[in-house]
Amino acid sequence: MSTERDAGPGRSPGFLLWRATLRWQREITTALKTMGLTHVQFALLVDLWWFDSQGVRPSQRELAEHATVDVMMTSQVVRVLEVKGLLGREDDPADMRKKVLVITDEGRRLAERAAGVVENVDREFFKVAGEHNALIDVLEQLAGVN
């Protein structure tokens, strides 16, 4: 009788999830590199694009929290995105001591294009799971999204 322990790490769900995640990240990184973005830059830029579509100008901390990215990492990445001309900082009209982030037209165009590229990578990567499937439901539960 075979036990889960006999199967070795190759059948461990955690090990397989880790390996799948690393492979997915490599594919996303490769696709985004052609656009001059890292994965974290993409995540923050697309989140800022989403805020913009809602008519919201978030603070750096609000962007970090929404994107679930470390605040210090967000600070560094925001500086890079600002130098690239993809976002800017403005005084918050409600609190002049606070700065809010504003996506530029160039940032908006790049975010839209990059989102399409990432959606294509996701579609190709996850096609082995079939059409809307239990994988998405399980991943939502594991991620604590639902």
N, CA, C and O atoms as a GROMACS GRO file, in nm:
protein
  584
    1MET      N    1   0.084  -0.118   0.000
    1MET     CA    2   0.000   0.000   0.000
    1MET      C    3   0.089   0.124   0.000
    1MET      O    4   0.176   0.139   0.085
    2SER      N    5   0.066   0.212  -0.094
    2SER     CA    6   0.146   0.334  -0.107
    2SER      C    7   0.087   0.443  -0.018
    2SER      O    8  -0.035   0.460  -0.012
    3THR      N    9   0.173   0.515   0.049
    3THR     CA   10   0.127   0.628   0.131
    3THR      C   11   0.174   0.757   0.066
    3THR      O   12   0.261   0.756  -0.021
    4GLU      N   13   0.116   0.867   0.110
    4GLU     CA   14   0.155   0.997   0.057
    4GLU      C   15   0.303   1.022   0.081
    4GLU      O   16   0.372   1.084   0.000
    5ARG      N   17   0.352   0.973   0.197
    5ARG     CA   18   0.492   0.994   0.232
    5ARG      C   19   0.585   0.921   0.134
    5ARG      O   20   0.694   0.969   0.106
    6ASP      N   21   0.540   0.806   0.083
    6ASP     CA   22   0.622   0.730  -0.011
    6ASP      C   23   0.637   0.802  -0.145
    6ASP      O   24   0.733   0.778  -0.219
    7ALA      N   25   0.543   0.888  -0.176
    7ALA     CA   26   0.545   0.956  -0.305
    7ALA      C   27   0.655   1.060  -0.313
    7ALA      O   28   0.691   1.101  -0.424
    8GLY      N   29   0.710   1.104  -0.203
    8GLY     CA   30   0.815   1.204  -0.203
    8GLY      C   31   0.760   1.344  -0.226
    8GLY      O   32   0.639   1.363  -0.238
    9PRO      N   33   0.850   1.442  -0.231
    9PRO     CA   34   0.806   1.581  -0.242
    9PRO      C   35   0.736   1.611  -0.375
    9PRO      O   36   0.662   1.709  -0.384
   10GLY      N   37   0.758   1.529  -0.477
   10GLY     CA   38   0.699   1.553  -0.608
   10GLY      C   39   0.547   1.550  -0.608
   10GLY      O   40   0.485   1.603  -0.700
   11ARG      N   41   0.485   1.488  -0.508
   11ARG     CA   42   0.339   1.482  -0.500
   11ARG      C   43   0.284   1.569  -0.388
   11ARG      O   44   0.164   1.566  -0.361
   12SER      N   45   0.369   1.645  -0.324
   12SER     CA   46   0.324   1.735  -0.218
   12SER      C   47   0.252   1.854  -0.280
   12SER      O   48   0.306   1.918  -0.370
   13PRO      N   49   0.129   1.886  -0.233
   13PRO     CA   50   0.058   2.000  -0.291
   13PRO      C   51   0.135   2.131  -0.275
   13PRO      O   52   0.136   2.214  -0.366
   14GLY      N   53   0.198   2.149  -0.160
   14GLY     CA   54   0.275   2.272  -0.138
   14GLY      C   55   0.393   2.282  -0.234
   14GLY      O   56   0.420   2.389  -0.290
   15PHE      N   57   0.463   2.172  -0.254
   15PHE     CA   58   0.576   2.168  -0.345
   15PHE      C   59   0.530   2.197  -0.488
   15PHE      O   60   0.593   2.276  -0.559
   16LEU      N   61   0.421   2.133  -0.530
   16LEU     CA   62   0.370   2.152  -0.665
   16LEU      C   63   0.321   2.296  -0.686
   16LEU      O   64   0.342   2.354  -0.793
   17LEU      N   65   0.255   2.353  -0.586
   17LEU     CA   66   0.208   2.491  -0.595
   17LEU      C   67   0.328   2.585  -0.608
   17LEU      O   68   0.327   2.678  -0.688
   18TRP      N   69   0.430   2.559  -0.528
   18TRP     CA   70   0.552   2.641  -0.534
   18TRP      C   71   0.616   2.632  -0.672
   18TRP      O   72   0.652   2.735  -0.729
   19ARG      N   73   0.630   2.512  -0.726
   19ARG     CA   74   0.690   2.494  -0.859
   19ARG      C   75   0.606   2.560  -0.968
   19ARG      O   76   0.660   2.625  -1.057
   20ALA      N   77   0.474   2.543  -0.960
   20ALA     CA   78   0.385   2.604  -1.058
   20ALA      C   79   0.395   2.756  -1.050
   20ALA      O   80   0.397   2.825  -1.153
   21THR      N   81   0.400   2.809  -0.928
   21THR     CA   82   0.410   2.954  -0.908
   21THR      C   83   0.540   3.008  -0.968
   21THR      O   84   0.539   3.112  -1.034
   22LEU      N   85   0.650   2.940  -0.945
   22LEU     CA   86   0.779   2.983  -1.000
   22LEU      C   87   0.775   2.982  -1.152
   22LEU      O   88   0.826   3.074  -1.216
   23ARG      N   89   0.716   2.879  -1.211
   23ARG     CA   90   0.707   2.871  -1.357
   23ARG      C   91   0.619   2.983  -1.411
   23ARG      O   92   0.653   3.047  -1.511
   24TRP      N   93   0.505   3.007  -1.346
   24TRP     CA   94   0.415   3.114  -1.388
   24TRP      C   95   0.485   3.250  -1.378
   24TRP      O   96   0.475   3.332  -1.469
   25GLN      N   97   0.556   3.273  -1.266
   25GLN     CA   98   0.628   3.400  -1.248
   25GLN      C   99   0.733   3.421  -1.356
   25GLN      O  100   0.750   3.532  -1.405
   26ARG      N  101   0.804   3.315  -1.394
   26ARG     CA  102   0.905   3.327  -1.501
   26ARG      C  103   0.839   3.368  -1.632
   26ARG      O  104   0.892   3.452  -1.705
   27GLU      N  105   0.724   3.310  -1.663
   27GLU     CA  106   0.655   3.344  -1.788
   27GLU      C  107   0.603   3.488  -1.785
   27GLU      O  108   0.612   3.559  -1.885
   28ILE      N  109   0.549   3.530  -1.672
   28ILE     CA  110   0.502   3.669  -1.659
   28ILE      C  111   0.620   3.765  -1.670
   28ILE      O  112   0.612   3.865  -1.741
   29THR      N  113   0.729   3.734  -1.602
   29THR     CA  114   0.849   3.819  -1.604
   29THR      C  115   0.902   3.835  -1.745
   29THR      O  116   0.938   3.945  -1.786
   30THR      N  117   0.906   3.726  -1.820
   30THR     CA  118   0.953   3.730  -1.958
   30THR      C  119   0.864   3.819  -2.044
   30THR      O  120   0.913   3.900  -2.122
   31ALA      N  121   0.732   3.803  -2.029
   31ALA     CA  122   0.638   3.882  -2.109
   31ALA      C  123   0.647   4.031  -2.074
   31ALA      O  124   0.642   4.116  -2.163
   32LEU      N  125   0.660   4.063  -1.946
   32LEU     CA  126   0.664   4.203  -1.904
   32LEU      C  127   0.797   4.270  -1.937
   32LEU      O  128   0.803   4.392  -1.957
   33LYS      N  129   0.903   4.192  -1.943
   33LYS     CA  130   1.036   4.248  -1.972
   33LYS      C  131   1.035   4.320  -2.106
   33LYS      O  132   1.102   4.422  -2.122
   34THR      N  133   0.960   4.269  -2.203
   34THR     CA  134   0.954   4.331  -2.335
   34THR      C  135   0.888   4.469  -2.327
   34THR      O  136   0.903   4.550  -2.418
   35MET      N  137   0.816   4.496  -2.218
   35MET     CA  138   0.749   4.624  -2.200
   35MET      C  139   0.824   4.714  -2.103
   35MET      O  140   0.780   4.825  -2.073
   36GLY      N  141   0.938   4.665  -2.053
   36GLY     CA  142   1.018   4.745  -1.961
   36GLY      C  143   0.964   4.748  -1.819
   36GLY      O  144   0.992   4.841  -1.744
   37LEU      N  145   0.886   4.645  -1.782
   37LEU     CA  146   0.828   4.640  -1.648
   37LEU      C  147   0.870   4.513  -1.574
   37LEU      O  148   0.885   4.406  -1.634
   38THR      N  149   0.889   4.528  -1.444
   38THR     CA  150   0.903   4.410  -1.359
   38THR      C  151   0.763   4.369  -1.314
   38THR      O  152   0.666   4.441  -1.337
   39HIS      N  153   0.754   4.253  -1.252
   39HIS     CA  154   0.623   4.206  -1.207
   39HIS      C  155   0.564   4.299  -1.100
   39HIS      O  156   0.444   4.327  -1.103
   40VAL      N  157   0.646   4.345  -1.008
   40VAL     CA  158   0.596   4.435  -0.903
   40VAL      C  159   0.556   4.570  -0.963
   40VAL      O  160   0.455   4.628  -0.924
   41GLN      N  161   0.636   4.621  -1.056
   41GLN     CA  162   0.599   4.746  -1.123
   41GLN      C  163   0.464   4.730  -1.192
   41GLN      O  164   0.378   4.818  -1.184
   42PHE      N  165   0.446   4.618  -1.260
   42PHE     CA  166   0.319   4.590  -1.327
   42PHE      C  167   0.204   4.590  -1.226
   42PHE      O  168   0.102   4.654  -1.248
   43ALA      N  169   0.221   4.516  -1.116
   43ALA     CA  170   0.114   4.504  -1.016
   43ALA      C  171   0.074   4.640  -0.962
   43ALA      O  172  -0.045   4.669  -0.949
   44LEU      N  173   0.170   4.723  -0.929
   44LEU     CA  174   0.138   4.855  -0.874
   44LEU      C  175   0.080   4.948  -0.980
   44LEU      O  176  -0.013   5.024  -0.952
   45LEU      N  177   0.134   4.943  -1.100
   45LEU     CA  178   0.081   5.029  -1.207
   45LEU      C  179  -0.063   4.991  -1.242
   45LEU      O  180  -0.147   5.078  -1.260
   46VAL      N  181  -0.091   4.862  -1.252
   46VAL     CA  182  -0.226   4.818  -1.285
   46VAL      C  183  -0.323   4.850  -1.170
   46VAL      O  184  -0.438   4.885  -1.195
   47ASP      N  185  -0.276   4.838  -1.047
   47ASP     CA  186  -0.362   4.876  -0.935
   47ASP      C  187  -0.392   5.026  -0.938
   47ASP      O  188  -0.505   5.068  -0.914
   48LEU      N  189  -0.290   5.106  -0.969
   48LEU     CA  190  -0.312   5.251  -0.979
   48LEU      C  191  -0.408   5.281  -1.094
   48LEU      O  192  -0.493   5.370  -1.082
   49TRP      N  193  -0.396   5.210  -1.203
   49TRP     CA  194  -0.486   5.223  -1.318
   49TRP      C  195  -0.630   5.191  -1.274
   49TRP      O  196  -0.724   5.260  -1.313
   50TRP      N  197  -0.645   5.086  -1.194
   50TRP     CA  198  -0.778   5.049  -1.143
   50TRP      C  199  -0.833   5.162  -1.054
   50TRP      O  200  -0.948   5.203  -1.070
   51PHE      N  201  -0.751   5.211  -0.962
   51PHE     CA  202  -0.795   5.323  -0.876
   51PHE      C  203  -0.841   5.440  -0.964
   51PHE      O  204  -0.946   5.499  -0.939
   52ASP      N  205  -0.762   5.472  -1.067
   52ASP     CA  206  -0.794   5.582  -1.157
   52ASP      C  207  -0.930   5.560  -1.224
   52ASP      O  208  -1.008   5.654  -1.239
   53SER      N  209  -0.958   5.436  -1.263
   53SER     CA  210  -1.086   5.407  -1.328
   53SER      C  211  -1.204   5.424  -1.233
   53SER      O  212  -1.318   5.440  -1.276
   54GLN      N  213  -1.175   5.420  -1.103
   54GLN     CA  214  -1.278   5.440  -1.000
   54GLN      C  215  -1.286   5.586  -0.955
   54GLN      O  216  -1.367   5.621  -0.869
   55GLY      N  217  -1.201   5.671  -1.015
   55GLY     CA  218  -1.198   5.812  -0.978
   55GLY      C  219  -1.130   5.838  -0.844
   55GLY      O  220  -1.156   5.938  -0.778
   56VAL      N  221  -1.041   5.745  -0.805
   56VAL     CA  222  -0.974   5.755  -0.675
   56VAL      C  223  -0.825   5.780  -0.698
   56VAL      O  224  -0.763   5.719  -0.786
   57ARG      N  225  -0.769   5.870  -0.619
   57ARG     CA  226  -0.626   5.895  -0.620
   57ARG      C  227  -0.570   5.849  -0.486
   57ARG      O  228  -0.584   5.918  -0.385
   58PRO      N  229  -0.509   5.732  -0.484
   58PRO     CA  230  -0.464   5.674  -0.357
   58PRO      C  231  -0.332   5.734  -0.309
   58PRO      O  232  -0.254   5.788  -0.387
   59SER      N  233  -0.311   5.722  -0.180
   59SER     CA  234  -0.179   5.752  -0.126
   59SER      C  235  -0.091   5.631  -0.156
   59SER      O  236  -0.139   5.526  -0.198
   60GLN      N  237   0.037   5.648  -0.135
   60GLN     CA  238   0.130   5.538  -0.157
   60GLN      C  239   0.095   5.420  -0.066
   60GLN      O  240   0.100   5.304  -0.108
   61ARG      N  241   0.060   5.449   0.058
   61ARG     CA  242   0.024   5.343   0.153
   61ARG      C  243  -0.103   5.271   0.109
   61ARG      O  244  -0.112   5.148   0.118
   62GLU      N  245  -0.202   5.346   0.061
   62GLU     CA  246  -0.327   5.284   0.014
   62GLU      C  247  -0.301   5.193  -0.106
   62GLU      O  248  -0.359   5.086  -0.117
   63LEU      N  249  -0.213   5.237  -0.195
   63LEU     CA  250  -0.177   5.154  -0.310
   63LEU      C  251  -0.108   5.026  -0.264
   63LEU      O  252  -0.140   4.918  -0.312
   64ALA      N  253  -0.014   5.039  -0.170
   64ALA     CA  254   0.057   4.922  -0.118
   64ALA      C  255  -0.039   4.823  -0.054
   64ALA      O  256  -0.030   4.703  -0.079
   65GLU      N  257  -0.131   4.874   0.027
   65GLU     CA  258  -0.226   4.786   0.094
   65GLU      C  259  -0.318   4.716  -0.006
   65GLU      O  260  -0.344   4.597   0.007
   66HIS      N  261  -0.365   4.790  -0.105
   66HIS     CA  262  -0.456   4.731  -0.203
   66HIS      C  263  -0.386   4.624  -0.287
   66HIS      O  264  -0.444   4.521  -0.319
   67ALA      N  265  -0.261   4.651  -0.322
   67ALA     CA  266  -0.184   4.557  -0.404
   67ALA      C  267  -0.119   4.447  -0.321
   67ALA      O  268  -0.059   4.354  -0.376
   68THR      N  269  -0.131   4.456  -0.190
   68THR     CA  270  -0.065   4.365  -0.095
   68THR      C  271   0.086   4.355  -0.124
   68THR      O  272   0.144   4.247  -0.133
   69VAL      N  273   0.147   4.473  -0.137
   69VAL     CA  274   0.291   4.484  -0.157
   69VAL      C  275   0.348   4.560  -0.038
   69VAL      O  276   0.287   4.655   0.011
   70ASP      N  277   0.463   4.517   0.009
   70ASP     CA  278   0.531   4.581   0.121
   70ASP      C  279   0.542   4.732   0.097
   70ASP      O  280   0.571   4.776  -0.014
   71VAL      N  281   0.520   4.810   0.202
   71VAL     CA  282   0.520   4.957   0.191
   71VAL      C  283   0.656   5.010   0.144
   71VAL      O  284   0.661   5.100   0.061
   72MET      N  285   0.764   4.955   0.196
   72MET     CA  286   0.897   5.000   0.154
   72MET      C  287   0.924   4.965   0.007
   72MET      O  288   0.980   5.046  -0.067
   73MET      N  289   0.884   4.846  -0.033
   73MET     CA  290   0.899   4.804  -0.173
   73MET      C  291   0.816   4.897  -0.262
   73MET      O  292   0.862   4.940  -0.368
   74THR      N  293   0.695   4.928  -0.218
   74THR     CA  294   0.608   5.017  -0.294
   74THR      C  295   0.674   5.152  -0.312
   74THR      O  296   0.670   5.209  -0.421
   75SER      N  297   0.734   5.205  -0.207
   75SER     CA  298   0.802   5.334  -0.214
   75SER      C  299   0.911   5.333  -0.320
   75SER      O  300   0.921   5.427  -0.400
   76GLN      N  301   0.991   5.229  -0.323
   76GLN     CA  302   1.100   5.218  -0.421
   76GLN      C  303   1.044   5.207  -0.563
   76GLN      O  304   1.094   5.273  -0.655
   77VAL      N  305   0.943   5.124  -0.580
   77VAL     CA  306   0.886   5.102  -0.713
   77VAL      C  307   0.813   5.227  -0.763
   77VAL      O  308   0.822   5.260  -0.881
   78VAL      N  309   0.744   5.296  -0.674
   78VAL     CA  310   0.675   5.420  -0.713
   78VAL      C  311   0.776   5.521  -0.765
   78VAL      O  312   0.750   5.590  -0.864
   79ARG      N  313   0.891   5.530  -0.699
   79ARG     CA  314   0.996   5.623  -0.747
   79ARG      C  315   1.039   5.587  -0.890
   79ARG      O  316   1.056   5.675  -0.974
   80VAL      N  317   1.058   5.458  -0.915
   80VAL     CA  318   1.099   5.414  -1.048
   80VAL      C  319   0.990   5.446  -1.151
   80VAL      O  320   1.020   5.496  -1.259
   81LEU      N  321   0.865   5.417  -1.116
   81LEU     CA  322   0.754   5.444  -1.209
   81LEU      C  323   0.740   5.594  -1.235
   81LEU      O  324   0.701   5.636  -1.344
   82GLU      N  325   0.771   5.674  -1.134
   82GLU     CA  326   0.765   5.820  -1.149
   82GLU      C  327   0.875   5.867  -1.245
   82GLU      O  328   0.850   5.950  -1.332
   83VAL      N  329   0.995   5.814  -1.228
   83VAL     CA  330   1.107   5.850  -1.316
   83VAL      C  331   1.076   5.809  -1.461
   83VAL      O  332   1.115   5.878  -1.555
   84LYS      N  333   1.006   5.698  -1.478
   84LYS     CA  334   0.968   5.651  -1.612
   84LYS      C  335   0.853   5.733  -1.672
   84LYS      O  336   0.818   5.714  -1.788
   85GLY      N  337   0.796   5.822  -1.592
   85GLY     CA  338   0.687   5.906  -1.642
   85GLY      C  339   0.552   5.836  -1.644
   85GLY      O  340   0.462   5.877  -1.718
   86LEU      N  341   0.537   5.730  -1.565
   86LEU     CA  342   0.413   5.652  -1.566
   86LEU      C  343   0.315   5.696  -1.457
   86LEU      O  344   0.196   5.663  -1.463
   87LEU      N  345   0.365   5.769  -1.359
   87LEU     CA  346   0.279   5.823  -1.254
   87LEU      C  347   0.341   5.949  -1.198
   87LEU      O  348   0.459   5.978  -1.220
   88GLY      N  349   0.260   6.022  -1.126
   88GLY     CA  350   0.308   6.143  -1.060
   88GLY      C  351   0.250   6.151  -0.920
   88GLY      O  352   0.164   6.071  -0.882
   89ARG      N  353   0.298   6.248  -0.845
   89ARG     CA  354   0.247   6.273  -0.710
   89ARG      C  355   0.189   6.413  -0.706
   89ARG      O  356   0.246   6.507  -0.762
   90GLU      N  357   0.076   6.425  -0.639
   90GLU     CA  358   0.012   6.556  -0.624
   90GLU      C  359  -0.032   6.572  -0.480
   90GLU      O  360  -0.048   6.475  -0.406
   91ASP      N  361  -0.052   6.698  -0.440
   91ASP     CA  362  -0.108   6.724  -0.308
   91ASP      C  363  -0.252   6.672  -0.305
   91ASP      O  364  -0.326   6.686  -0.402
   92ASP      N  365  -0.289   6.613  -0.193
   92ASP     CA  366  -0.427   6.567  -0.174
   92ASP      C  367  -0.512   6.690  -0.145
   92ASP      O  368  -0.484   6.762  -0.049
   93PRO      N  369  -0.615   6.717  -0.226
   93PRO     CA  370  -0.698   6.836  -0.203
   93PRO      C  371  -0.765   6.835  -0.065
   93PRO      O  372  -0.796   6.941  -0.010
   94ALA      N  373  -0.787   6.716  -0.010
   94ALA     CA  374  -0.853   6.705   0.121
   94ALA      C  375  -0.755   6.721   0.237
   94ALA      O  376  -0.797   6.752   0.349
   95ASP      N  377  -0.625   6.701   0.212
   95ASP     CA  378  -0.524   6.708   0.318
   95ASP      C  379  -0.391   6.747   0.254
   95ASP      O  380  -0.321   6.662   0.199
   96MET      N  381  -0.357   6.874   0.261
   96MET     CA  382  -0.238   6.925   0.194
   96MET      C  383  -0.107   6.863   0.245
   96MET      O  384  -0.003   6.877   0.180
   97ARG      N  385  -0.111   6.795   0.359
   97ARG     CA  386   0.010   6.729   0.410
   97ARG      C  387   0.033   6.595   0.341
   97ARG      O  388   0.141   6.537   0.352
   98LYS      N  389  -0.067   6.547   0.271
   98LYS     CA  390  -0.062   6.414   0.211
   98LYS      C  391  -0.045   6.425   0.060
   98LYS      O  392  -0.100   6.515  -0.005
   99LYS      N  393   0.032   6.332   0.004
   99LYS     CA  394   0.049   6.322  -0.141
   99LYS      C  395  -0.034   6.204  -0.191
   99LYS      O  396  -0.045   6.101  -0.124
  100VAL      N  397  -0.091   6.221  -0.309
  100VAL     CA  398  -0.163   6.112  -0.373
  100VAL      C  399  -0.094   6.079  -0.505
  100VAL      O  400  -0.022   6.162  -0.562
  101LEU      N  401  -0.116   5.958  -0.552
  101LEU     CA  402  -0.056   5.912  -0.676
  101LEU      C  403  -0.154   5.928  -0.791
  101LEU      O  404  -0.273   5.900  -0.778
  102VAL      N  405  -0.101   5.974  -0.904
  102VAL     CA  406  -0.183   5.997  -1.022
  102VAL      C  407  -0.115   5.929  -1.141
  102VAL      O  408   0.002   5.953  -1.168
  103ILE      N  409  -0.189   5.845  -1.210
  103ILE     CA  410  -0.134   5.777  -1.328
  103ILE      C  411  -0.131   5.876  -1.444
  103ILE      O  412  -0.223   5.955  -1.461
  104THR      N  413  -0.026   5.871  -1.522
  104THR     CA  414  -0.015   5.958  -1.639
  104THR      C  415  -0.083   5.891  -1.759
  104THR      O  416  -0.118   5.773  -1.753
  105ASP      N  417  -0.101   5.966  -1.865
  105ASP     CA  418  -0.158   5.907  -1.987
  105ASP      C  419  -0.071   5.792  -2.037
  105ASP      O  420  -0.122   5.688  -2.078
  106GLU      N  421   0.060   5.813  -2.033
  106GLU     CA  422   0.153   5.707  -2.076
  106GLU      C  423   0.140   5.585  -1.985
  106GLU      O  424   0.140   5.471  -2.032
  107GLY      N  425   0.127   5.608  -1.854
  107GLY     CA  426   0.109   5.498  -1.759
  107GLY      C  427  -0.020   5.422  -1.783
  107GLY      O  428  -0.025   5.300  -1.774
  108ARG      N  429  -0.125   5.498  -1.814
  108ARG     CA  430  -0.255   5.437  -1.843
  108ARG      C  431  -0.246   5.346  -1.966
  108ARG      O  432  -0.296   5.233  -1.964
  109ARG      N  433  -0.182   5.395  -2.072
  109ARG     CA  434  -0.168   5.316  -2.196
  109ARG      C  435  -0.085   5.190  -2.171
  109ARG      O  436  -0.119   5.082  -2.218
  110LEU      N  437   0.025   5.206  -2.096
  110LEU     CA  438   0.111   5.091  -2.068
  110LEU      C  439   0.040   4.990  -1.979
  110LEU      O  440   0.051   4.869  -2.001
  111ALA      N  441  -0.032   5.037  -1.879
  111ALA     CA  442  -0.105   4.947  -1.789
  111ALA      C  443  -0.207   4.865  -1.867
  111ALA      O  444  -0.220   4.744  -1.845
  112GLU      N  445  -0.279   4.930  -1.956
  112GLU     CA  446  -0.380   4.860  -2.036
  112GLU      C  447  -0.314   4.754  -2.126
  112GLU      O  448  -0.362   4.641  -2.135
  113ARG      N  449  -0.206   4.793  -2.191
  113ARG     CA  450  -0.135   4.698  -2.278
  113ARG      C  451  -0.076   4.582  -2.198
  113ARG      O  452  -0.088   4.466  -2.238
  114ALA      N  453  -0.013   4.614  -2.085
  114ALA     CA  454   0.049   4.512  -2.001
  114ALA      C  455  -0.056   4.416  -1.943
  114ALA      O  456  -0.032   4.296  -1.933
  115ALA      N  457  -0.171   4.470  -1.904
  115ALA     CA  458  -0.278   4.385  -1.851
  115ALA      C  459  -0.322   4.283  -1.956
  115ALA      O  460  -0.347   4.167  -1.924
  116GLY      N  461  -0.331   4.327  -2.080
  116GLY     CA  462  -0.367   4.235  -2.189
  116GLY      C  463  -0.263   4.126  -2.207
  116GLY      O  464  -0.297   4.009  -2.228
  117VAL      N  465  -0.136   4.164  -2.200
  117VAL     CA  466  -0.027   4.067  -2.215
  117VAL      C  467  -0.033   3.964  -2.101
  117VAL      O  468  -0.020   3.844  -2.126
  118VAL      N  469  -0.052   4.011  -1.978
  118VAL     CA  470  -0.058   3.920  -1.864
  118VAL      C  471  -0.181   3.829  -1.872
  118VAL      O  472  -0.173   3.711  -1.838
  119GLU      N  473  -0.293   3.884  -1.918
  119GLU     CA  474  -0.412   3.800  -1.935
  119GLU      C  475  -0.386   3.689  -2.037
  119GLU      O  476  -0.431   3.576  -2.018
  120ASN      N  477  -0.314   3.720  -2.143
  120ASN     CA  478  -0.280   3.618  -2.243
  120ASN      C  479  -0.189   3.511  -2.184
  120ASN      O  480  -0.209   3.392  -2.209
  121VAL      N  481  -0.089   3.552  -2.106
  121VAL     CA  482   0.000   3.456  -2.042
  121VAL      C  483  -0.081   3.367  -1.947
  121VAL      O  484  -0.065   3.245  -1.946
  122ASP      N  485  -0.169   3.428  -1.868
  122ASP     CA  486  -0.253   3.350  -1.776
  122ASP      C  487  -0.339   3.250  -1.852
  122ASP      O  488  -0.348   3.133  -1.814
  123ARG      N  489  -0.403   3.297  -1.958
  123ARG     CA  490  -0.491   3.209  -2.036
  123ARG      C  491  -0.413   3.088  -2.088
  123ARG      O  492  -0.460   2.975  -2.079
  124GLU      N  493  -0.296   3.113  -2.143
  124GLU     CA  494  -0.213   3.005  -2.197
  124GLU      C  495  -0.161   2.913  -2.086
  124GLU      O  496  -0.165   2.790  -2.099
  125PHE      N  497  -0.113   2.973  -1.978
  125PHE     CA  498  -0.055   2.895  -1.868
  125PHE      C  499  -0.159   2.804  -1.803
  125PHE      O  500  -0.131   2.687  -1.775
  126PHE      N  501  -0.279   2.857  -1.779
  126PHE     CA  502  -0.380   2.784  -1.705
  126PHE      C  503  -0.477   2.706  -1.793
  126PHE      O  504  -0.573   2.648  -1.743
  127LYS      N  505  -0.454   2.702  -1.924
  127LYS     CA  506  -0.547   2.632  -2.012
  127LYS      C  507  -0.554   2.483  -1.981
  127LYS      O  508  -0.654   2.418  -2.012
  128VAL      N  509  -0.450   2.427  -1.920
  128VAL     CA  510  -0.453   2.285  -1.885
  128VAL      C  511  -0.563   2.254  -1.783
  128VAL      O  512  -0.604   2.139  -1.769
  129ALA      N  513  -0.611   2.357  -1.713
  129ALA     CA  514  -0.716   2.338  -1.614
  129ALA      C  515  -0.855   2.343  -1.676
  129ALA      O  516  -0.954   2.318  -1.607
  130GLY      N  517  -0.865   2.375  -1.804
  130GLY     CA  518  -0.994   2.380  -1.871
  130GLY      C  519  -1.065   2.513  -1.850
  130GLY      O  520  -1.010   2.606  -1.791
  131GLU      N  521  -1.188   2.520  -1.901
  131GLU     CA  522  -1.269   2.641  -1.884
  131GLU      C  523  -1.292   2.665  -1.735
  131GLU      O  524  -1.241   2.591  -1.651
  132HIS      N  525  -1.370   2.770  -1.702
  132HIS     CA  526  -1.388   2.803  -1.559
  132HIS      C  527  -1.395   2.675  -1.479
  132HIS      O  528  -1.476   2.586  -1.508
  133ASN      N  529  -1.314   2.666  -1.383
  133ASN     CA  530  -1.293   2.538  -1.318
  133ASN      C  531  -1.273   2.552  -1.168
  133ASN      O  532  -1.268   2.661  -1.112
  134ALA      N  533  -1.263   2.437  -1.108
  134ALA     CA  534  -1.246   2.431  -0.963
  134ALA      C  535  -1.112   2.490  -0.919
  134ALA      O  536  -1.098   2.533  -0.804
  135LEU      N  537  -1.014   2.494  -1.009
  135LEU     CA  538  -0.883   2.549  -0.973
  135LEU      C  539  -0.895   2.693  -0.923
  135LEU      O  540  -0.833   2.730  -0.823
  136ILE      N  541  -0.973   2.773  -0.992
  136ILE     CA  542  -0.991   2.913  -0.952
  136ILE      C  543  -1.057   2.920  -0.815
  136ILE      O  544  -1.017   3.000  -0.731
  137ASP      N  545  -1.158   2.838  -0.792
  137ASP     CA  546  -1.226   2.837  -0.662
  137ASP      C  547  -1.129   2.798  -0.550
  137ASP      O  548  -1.129   2.859  -0.443
  138VAL      N  549  -1.048   2.698  -0.575
  138VAL     CA  550  -0.951   2.653  -0.474
  138VAL      C  551  -0.846   2.760  -0.450
  138VAL      O  552  -0.812   2.788  -0.335
  139LEU      N  553  -0.795   2.822  -0.556
  139LEU     CA  554  -0.694   2.926  -0.540
  139LEU      C  555  -0.750   3.046  -0.462
  139LEU      O  556  -0.679   3.105  -0.380
  140GLU      N  557  -0.876   3.083  -0.487
  140GLU     CA  558  -0.938   3.191  -0.412
  140GLU      C  559  -0.942   3.156  -0.263
  140GLU      O  560  -0.914   3.241  -0.179
  141GLN      N  561  -0.978   3.034  -0.232
  141GLN     CA  562  -0.983   2.993  -0.091
  141GLN      C  563  -0.844   2.993  -0.030
  141GLN      O  564  -0.825   3.042   0.081
  142LEU      N  565  -0.746   2.938  -0.101
  142LEU     CA  566  -0.609   2.933  -0.047
  142LEU      C  567  -0.551   3.073  -0.029
  142LEU      O  568  -0.473   3.097   0.063
  143ALA      N  569  -0.588   3.165  -0.118
  143ALA     CA  570  -0.537   3.301  -0.110
  143ALA      C  571  -0.614   3.386  -0.008
  143ALA      O  572  -0.574   3.498   0.023
  144GLY      N  573  -0.725   3.331   0.043
  144GLY     CA  574  -0.806   3.406   0.140
  144GLY      C  575  -0.885   3.517   0.075
  144GLY      O  576  -0.920   3.616   0.140
  145VAL      N  577  -0.913   3.504  -0.055
  145VAL     CA  578  -0.983   3.608  -0.129
  145VAL      C  579  -1.133   3.595  -0.109
  145VAL      O  580  -1.203   3.696  -0.106
  146ASN      N  581  -1.181   3.477  -0.095
  146ASN     CA  582  -1.325   3.454  -0.082
  146ASN      C  583  -1.365   3.420   0.059
  146ASN      O  584  -1.483   3.398   0.085
   0.00000   0.00000   0.00000
